[in-house]
């Protein structure tokens, strides 16, 4: 990803250069252990190209930035009916605490992190290079 930004009410609240955008969904059964696992995994994934063009570098090795956007709709279950169910998504203060914990864990690893605004309606702009899109799940279901 070469650049990304997030706006709330026409004002840019977070903007990064090369790096990654993380859409973070927090489940109602998630714990600090789950959130810490995701932060650690994302920080060491070798998904950036080295000088040979191979995906061999982590975000820390590239000096890239991360834009974290809260995204409860990742828990939208579309298996039944025509309207997604968000029953498995965490809500309110619990989700906000885990979101902030996640951001803190990335910063502890020396990664430059920018964010959207938790719970706000956001316009997200991404210039995706590749694209590379991955799903990381603390339950390790895939």
Secondary structure, 3 states (H helix, E strand, C coil): CCEEEEEECCEEEEEECCEEEEEECCECCCCHHHHHHHHHHHHHCCCEECCCCCEEECHHHHCCEEEEEECHHHHCECCCCCCCECCCECCHHHHHHHHHHHHHHHHHCCCEEEECCCCCCCEEEEECCCCCCCCCCCCCCC
